[in-house]
Amino acid sequence: MAGNFEIYKDKAGEFRFRLKAGNGQIILVSEGYKTMASCKNGVDSVKSNASVDARYERKAGNTGKFSFNLKATNGQVIATSESYASEAARDSGVDSVKATAPDASVSDLTA
């Protein structure tokens, strides 16, 4: 099963997207967007930036958890990963986004 972007509305009424791997696990989530068009632009930005390793900001938290942000060419964060228990798991998450995002389908769950 291939990866999939899901566009949905959060409790505040903003549009968000999440990228799910082929196994259904969420590997990336976005910030809130005021419009559907902006949210779709965010998805397109993930698709175009996902394969560029330099766009990933790998982070280690003070609690021993690891995460990453995917950034656009202007340095703005496009989406954030879930927390991982190890550096290796975080790096596998990065690899999963690189492999999944460029060809992932998009589902609109707002309808």
N, C-alpha and C positions, 0 to 999 in steps of 0.2 A: 504494500500500500504506500502511495506517495504522500508527501507532506501536504499540508493544507493551511492556508491562512483563514481564520474565522474573524469576520467583522461583527461586532456586537455593540450594544449600548449598555453602559454601566448604570449604576443606581442614580448617578447624578445626571443622567441623560446624555452623557458624552459618548462619542464613538471611539471604540478601541479595536485593536486587532491583536490576535495571538497566533503564533506559528506553532503548529503541532507537527511532530515527527510522524513518520509512517506508522509507528506503534500507538499513536494517539496521545503521547506525552507532550505537554506544553514545554517548548524550549525557549520561547521568546514572547514578551508582551510589550505593548506600546503604552505611551502616555494617552491621556484623553484628548480628543479632538472635538471642536465645536461642530464641524460639518463632515458629512460623509465624503465629500470630495477631498478634504484634507487628510482624512484617514486613508483613503485609497492612494493618495500621494505618498503617505508613509509606507504603505505596503510596497509600492513601486521602488521607493528608496531602499528598503531592505533588500529587495530582489537585486538591485543594481550594485549595492555595496557589500553584500554578503560574501562574495568571493575574494575580497581584498583584506588580507590578514591585518594590515595596518589600521583598519577601521575598528578593530576590536580593542576595547579597553578592558583588560583582565584585572580583576580586583580580588583582594583578600581582605575579608572583614576582620574586625577585632574579636569576633566571636568564634573564629576558626572556620567560618563558612567562606565559600568562594563564589564569585559571580562574574558576569561580564556585561558590558554595554556595547551595542553596535552603534557607531557614529557615522554621520554623513560627512561629505568632504569638507563642510564648513565647521566640523567639530561638534555639531549639535547631536545629542543622543536621540536615536530613532527608536530604539527598543532595548529592553533590559531582560536578562536571563533570570531564571529562578535561582535559588541558592543551592550550592553543591557542597557536599561534605569534604571534598578533596580537590586539589589542583588538577589532578588527572581527570576527574569527573567533569570539572569545569571545561577543561580543554577538549574533552570529548563533546561537550555541548557546543562549543565553538565549531568543531568539525561537523557536527550535525547540522548546524545552521548553514554552514558553507555548502554542504551537500544537498540540503533540502530546499532552501529558500528560492534559489533562482528559477526553478521549474514548478514551484508549489502552486496548486490551484487556489482560488479565492472563493469562500462561501460567505454570503451575506445572511447573517442570522437575525437581522433587524426586521425583516419582513413578516 
